[in-house]
Every structure is written in structure tokens, then in C-alpha cells.
Amino acid sequence: MSNIERAVHRAFPGQTQEAIRENTLEIAKLLAQSTREDELQDEDVIRSLLDLSLLLGPHITLDKKLREAAESTGDTVSAITGILRTARIAELSGFGKIAEDRVRVIKKVQELKDDPKTLESAFQSLLAEAPWLIDPQWSPISANQSFATLKEEFQKFYKERTGKTIVVNDFSDPAKRADFVLSSQDNVLQIIEIKQAGHALNNDDMDRINNYQQIMEDFLRAPGNEEFRHIFNKFHMTLICDKIGLTGVHKTAFEGLGRKRLLEHITWRVFLLRTRKMHEEFLNEAERQRRNAAKSA
């Protein structure tokens, strides 16, 4: 028995998981046939091939079971039981793979944050695409019309109020530097301000944060913006910055936003440690549940 076959049997050992094992091995063979011979000597390539096979095997089996159940005229209860069992394994395999990939991304960000060549705009772009880095429960939002319209109208409102142009996470033009990332999670607007590793927040930075906070508050309260207030009932700010170098009224304002829970300040170290720890715990739990599901199958 090859190493891949042994790995598949360890992943899906249950008596009722024969179909998953067969489909997973079939996928592995197909992937191997489309891979160059010299690459098959590379352990990293083999590991990737195996990971992909273990991820797709339960999903392919689930798809086949669903089609068989739809065409069957026999015992639908037993068919549904088998489908649910396979669906559970597929779900846990998928979640585990997502968490594993996220942990790899977090490790890469950890390496890049200390590179002076890495610009704040690069991290801003990353957070816009991967808000789960701030909170694992956040997921990338779809570009719904209400949120897109709010961003556009807020930029106009800001220009009218201050006379200055603001760019809110628009990364379509590399020449534009976004002022901050604006996201939406569970009907809460999330303003994410990110500074390079080692940066100390200064009074000028705090002036801008105060501006964002006050003008966003005024924007949501402005006549004619009732629809925005109905959809996005509040907003919150997250600041990723290693040091605080504020003085006087700026320090007082910063501490006041924290007390009101309008702003959360986290350092790069805590930011990466927290999100990595939560995803690793999720990964371990997903693997534990997948093994339990496999044993009971």
C-alpha cells in the first residue's frame, strides 16, 4: 500500500466510508497523472496533491450520493442518513482546509510585517480581502449595492465637510493610497486603521482618526441617510499600531474612544497571535470532529 493510500485510509477509516476512500484515491490518481514525473519526487508537491484529494474526496462522494438519491425509488431514509454522514465529513474537511490555509497566510503576514519594503497600502488591501485577520468570525463581504453606495456617498460627504478627498479602500488604482479600510460585518461598519510595524501613533494620526469618527457619525445622522442608519446601525474602529505616542488632548481623546468601546487598539504582535491562535484552535477542533465522524461512520 502506498503512502497516499495509507493516508487516505487513516483519514477515512470507517466501514461505511469505502466510497469516500475510493473517490479520494481516484482523485489522487488523476492529479498524479496530470503532474510531471520530476514533481512527483517533491514531497511538497505530494503533500499538496494529497491535501487536495482529501478535501475533494468527501465532496465528490456527497455529490454522487445526492444524484443517486434523486434517481432512486428505494429506501430514501437510509439514503438520507448516508448523505448526512458524508455531508458532515465533507463540511469538516472543508472547514479544516480553510483554517489550515488561513494559518499559512497569517504566518506569511508575520514575516512581511517586519519588512520595511512592505507598504501600509499592501496590508490595507489584504485586510479588505481577508477581514477574518481582524476577527475570525468576519467573512469577506459581497459588494452589495447598499454598502457600495454608502462608501461613495461618505467620500462625497467628507469632501464637502473638509474640502479634502478621501479614499476608502479603493485598490483599483495602484497610484491611490487608501486612507483606511471600510468593511461591514453584521450590519456594523468597521473602520480599520493600520500602521506599519514599529510605528508610534502621533497627534497628527489621532487628528485623522478623530476626523473619521466624527464625520462618520455626522454622516449617519444626516437628513436623508435614514436608509443607511437602518442597514448599518453603528460603526466601530480598529487600530493596528505597535506604539502610542500621544500627548495632551489627543491622548485624552484616544482613551475616551476606548472607554466608549468605539475604538479597539491592538499591537501587531497581539493581532497576529490572536488570529493565529483562534484559527489553530479551530483547525484542531475541526480535525478532532472529523476523526470522530470517521470513527462513528
C-alpha positions as CSV (number, residue, x, y, z in Angstrom):
1,M,0.0,0.0,0.0
2,S,1.4,3.4,-1.0
3,N,1.9,6.3,1.4
4,I,-1.1,8.1,-0.2
5,E,-3.3,5.0,0.2
6,R,-2.3,4.7,3.9
7,A,-3.0,8.4,4.4
8,V,-6.5,8.1,2.8
9,H,-7.3,5.0,5.0
10,R,-6.2,6.9,8.1
11,A,-8.4,9.9,7.1
12,F,-11.5,7.8,6.3
13,P,-11.3,4.5,8.2
14,G,-15.0,3.8,8.8
15,Q,-16.7,0.8,7.3
16,T,-19.3,3.0,5.6
17,Q,-16.6,5.3,4.2
18,E,-15.4,2.9,1.4
19,A,-17.0,5.2,-1.3
20,I,-15.1,8.2,0.1
21,R,-11.8,6.3,0.1
22,E,-12.3,5.1,-3.4
23,N,-13.2,8.5,-4.7
24,T,-10.4,10.2,-2.9
25,L,-7.9,7.7,-4.3
26,E,-9.3,8.1,-7.8
27,I,-8.8,11.9,-7.5
28,A,-5.3,11.4,-6.3
29,K,-4.5,9.2,-9.3
30,L,-6.0,11.7,-11.7
31,L,-3.9,14.5,-10.1
32,A,-0.8,12.4,-10.2
33,Q,-1.3,11.7,-13.9
34,S,-1.5,15.4,-14.7
35,T,1.7,16.1,-12.7
36,R,5.2,16.0,-14.2
37,E,7.2,13.0,-13.2
38,D,10.0,15.1,-11.6
39,E,7.4,16.9,-9.5
40,L,6.2,13.6,-8.1
41,Q,9.6,13.3,-6.4
42,D,9.0,16.5,-4.5
43,E,7.5,15.9,-1.0
44,D,5.7,19.4,-1.0
45,V,4.0,18.5,-4.3
46,I,2.9,15.1,-3.0
47,R,1.6,16.8,0.2
48,S,-0.4,19.3,-1.8
49,L,-1.8,16.6,-4.1
50,L,-2.8,14.5,-1.0
51,D,-4.4,17.5,0.8
52,L,-6.4,18.4,-2.3
53,S,-7.6,14.8,-2.7
54,L,-8.6,14.5,1.0
55,L,-10.6,17.7,0.6
56,L,-12.3,16.8,-2.7
57,G,-13.0,13.1,-1.9
58,P,-15.9,13.7,0.5
59,H,-17.4,16.4,-1.7
60,I,-17.3,14.2,-4.8
61,T,-18.9,11.4,-2.8
62,L,-21.6,13.7,-1.5
63,D,-22.4,14.9,-5.0
64,K,-22.7,11.3,-6.2
65,K,-24.9,10.3,-3.3
66,L,-27.2,13.2,-3.9
67,R,-27.6,12.3,-7.5
68,E,-28.2,8.6,-6.6
69,A,-30.8,9.6,-4.0
70,A,-32.6,11.8,-6.5
71,E,-32.8,9.0,-9.0
72,S,-33.6,6.2,-6.5
73,T,-37.0,4.8,-5.8
74,G,-35.8,2.7,-2.9
75,D,-35.3,3.4,0.9
76,T,-34.9,7.1,1.0
77,V,-34.4,7.2,4.8
78,S,-31.2,5.1,4.6
79,A,-30.1,7.2,1.6
80,I,-30.6,10.4,3.5
81,T,-28.7,9.0,6.5
82,G,-25.7,8.2,4.3
83,I,-25.9,11.6,2.7
84,L,-25.9,13.5,6.0
85,R,-23.0,11.4,7.3
86,T,-21.0,12.2,4.2
87,A,-22.0,15.8,4.3
88,R,-20.7,16.1,7.8
89,I,-17.3,14.7,6.9
90,A,-17.2,17.0,3.8
91,E,-18.1,20.0,5.9
92,L,-15.4,19.3,8.5
93,S,-12.8,18.6,5.8
94,G,-13.6,21.9,4.1
95,F,-13.6,23.9,7.3
96,G,-10.3,22.3,8.3
97,K,-8.7,23.1,4.9
98,I,-9.9,26.8,5.1
99,A,-8.4,27.1,8.7
100,E,-5.1,25.5,7.6
101,D,-4.8,27.8,4.6
102,R,-5.6,30.8,6.9
103,V,-2.9,29.8,9.3
104,R,-0.4,29.8,6.5
105,V,-1.5,33.3,5.4
106,I,-1.1,34.5,9.0
107,K,2.5,33.1,9.1
108,K,3.3,34.9,5.9
109,V,1.9,38.2,7.2
110,Q,4.0,37.7,10.3
111,E,7.1,37.5,8.1
112,L,6.2,40.5,5.9
113,K,5.2,42.9,8.7
114,D,8.8,43.5,9.7
115,D,9.9,44.1,6.1
116,P,10.3,47.9,5.6
117,K,9.6,47.3,1.9
118,T,6.0,46.2,2.7
119,L,3.8,49.3,2.5
120,E,0.7,50.1,4.6
121,S,-1.4,50.0,1.5
122,A,-0.4,46.4,0.9
123,F,-1.8,45.4,4.3
124,Q,-4.8,47.6,3.8
125,S,-5.5,45.7,0.5
126,L,-5.0,42.4,2.3
127,L,-7.5,43.3,5.1
128,A,-10.1,44.4,2.6
129,E,-9.9,40.9,1.1
130,A,-9.4,39.0,4.3
131,P,-11.2,40.7,7.2
132,W,-11.0,37.5,9.1
133,L,-7.5,38.5,10.0
134,I,-9.1,41.1,12.4
135,D,-11.7,38.7,13.7
136,P,-12.0,35.1,12.6
137,Q,-15.8,35.4,12.6
138,W,-15.7,38.1,9.9
139,S,-16.0,36.9,6.4
140,P,-15.4,38.8,3.1
141,I,-18.5,40.8,2.2
142,S,-20.1,40.7,-1.2
143,A,-20.1,44.1,-2.9
144,N,-23.8,44.7,-2.2
145,Q,-25.3,47.9,-3.6
146,S,-26.1,49.5,-0.2
147,F,-22.5,49.2,1.1
148,A,-21.0,50.4,-2.2
149,T,-23.4,53.4,-2.3
150,L,-22.5,54.2,1.4
151,K,-18.8,54.3,0.6
152,E,-19.3,56.5,-2.4
153,E,-21.7,58.9,-0.5
154,F,-19.4,59.0,2.5
155,Q,-16.5,60.1,0.4
156,K,-18.6,62.9,-1.1
157,F,-19.8,63.9,2.4
158,Y,-16.2,64.0,3.7
159,K,-15.1,66.2,0.7
160,E,-18.0,68.6,1.4
161,R,-17.2,68.8,5.1
162,T,-13.4,69.1,4.9
163,G,-12.6,70.1,1.4
164,K,-10.3,67.1,1.2
165,T,-10.6,64.0,-0.9
166,I,-10.6,60.7,1.0
167,V,-10.0,57.2,-0.5
168,V,-11.9,54.4,1.2
169,N,-10.2,51.0,0.4
170,D,-10.4,51.5,-3.4
171,F,-7.4,49.5,-4.6
172,S,-8.4,49.5,-8.3
173,D,-5.8,52.3,-8.9
174,P,-2.3,51.5,-7.6
175,A,-1.5,55.2,-7.6
176,K,-4.2,55.8,-4.9
177,R,-3.3,55.3,-1.3
178,A,-6.4,54.3,0.8
179,D,-6.9,56.4,3.9
180,F,-8.5,53.4,5.7
181,V,-10.3,50.2,5.1
182,L,-14.1,50.3,5.4
183,S,-15.8,46.9,5.9
184,S,-19.2,45.8,7.1
185,Q,-19.9,42.8,9.4
186,D,-23.3,42.0,10.9
187,N,-24.7,45.5,10.0
188,V,-21.8,47.2,11.8
189,L,-19.5,49.5,9.8
190,Q,-15.9,48.6,10.6
191,I,-13.2,51.3,10.1
192,I,-9.8,49.6,10.1
193,E,-6.7,51.9,10.5
194,I,-3.4,50.1,10.1
195,K,0.1,51.4,10.7
196,Q,3.4,49.8,9.8
197,A,5.1,47.6,12.4
198,G,7.0,49.7,14.9
199,H,5.1,52.9,14.2
200,A,4.1,55.1,17.2
201,L,0.7,56.8,16.8
202,N,1.2,60.5,16.9
203,N,-1.0,63.5,17.4
204,D,-1.5,64.0,13.6
205,D,-2.6,60.4,13.3
206,M,-5.1,60.9,16.1
207,D,-6.5,64.0,14.4
208,R,-7.3,61.9,11.4
209,I,-8.9,59.2,13.5
210,N,-11.0,61.7,15.3
211,N,-12.0,63.2,12.0
212,Y,-13.1,59.8,10.6
213,Q,-15.1,59.1,13.8
214,Q,-16.8,62.4,13.9
215,I,-17.6,62.7,10.2
216,M,-18.9,59.2,10.0
217,E,-21.1,59.9,13.0
218,D,-22.4,63.1,11.3
219,F,-22.8,61.2,8.0
220,L,-25.0,58.5,9.5
221,R,-27.1,61.1,11.4
222,A,-27.5,63.4,8.3
223,P,-31.0,64.0,7.0
224,G,-31.7,61.7,4.0
225,N,-29.4,59.0,5.3
226,E,-32.0,57.1,7.3
227,E,-31.7,54.1,5.0
228,F,-28.0,53.8,5.8
229,R,-28.7,54.1,9.5
230,H,-31.4,51.4,9.2
231,I,-29.0,49.0,7.4
232,F,-25.8,49.9,9.3
233,N,-26.9,50.7,12.8
234,K,-23.5,51.6,14.2
235,F,-19.8,51.7,13.5
236,H,-16.6,50.7,15.2
237,M,-12.9,51.4,14.7
238,T,-9.9,49.0,14.9
239,L,-6.4,50.4,15.1
240,I,-3.4,48.1,14.5
241,C,-0.4,50.0,15.8
242,D,2.6,49.0,17.9
243,K,3.1,52.1,20.0
244,I,1.1,55.1,21.3
245,G,3.0,58.4,21.3
246,L,0.1,60.7,22.0
247,T,0.1,63.7,24.3
248,G,-2.4,66.1,25.9
249,V,-5.9,66.3,24.4
250,H,-5.0,63.7,21.8
251,K,-4.2,61.1,24.4
252,T,-7.4,62.0,26.3
253,A,-9.5,61.7,23.1
254,F,-7.9,58.3,22.3
255,E,-8.6,56.9,25.8
256,G,-12.1,58.3,25.6
257,L,-12.9,56.4,22.4
258,G,-11.5,53.2,24.0
259,R,-13.7,53.7,27.1
260,K,-16.8,54.1,24.9
261,R,-15.8,50.9,23.0
262,L,-15.8,52.8,19.7
263,L,-12.1,52.0,19.1
264,E,-10.1,48.9,19.8
265,H,-6.3,49.2,19.8
266,I,-4.2,46.1,19.2
267,T,-0.4,45.8,18.5
268,W,0.9,43.8,15.6
269,R,2.1,41.1,17.9
270,V,-1.2,40.7,19.6
271,F,-3.1,41.0,16.3
272,L,-1.2,38.1,14.7
273,L,-1.0,36.0,17.8
274,R,-4.8,36.3,18.5
275,T,-5.9,35.4,15.0
276,R,-3.4,32.6,14.6
277,K,-4.3,31.1,17.9
278,M,-8.0,31.2,17.2
279,H,-7.6,29.6,13.7
280,E,-5.2,26.9,15.1
281,E,-7.8,26.1,17.8
282,F,-10.5,25.9,15.1
283,L,-8.2,23.7,13.0
284,N,-7.6,21.3,15.9
285,E,-11.3,21.1,16.7
286,A,-12.3,20.5,13.1
287,E,-9.7,17.7,12.9
288,R,-10.9,16.2,16.1
289,Q,-14.6,16.2,15.0
290,R,-13.6,14.9,11.5
291,R,-11.9,11.9,13.2
292,N,-14.8,11.3,15.5
293,A,-17.2,11.4,12.5
294,A,-14.9,9.0,10.6
295,K,-14.8,6.5,13.6
296,S,-18.6,6.5,14.0
297,A,-19.2,6.0,10.3
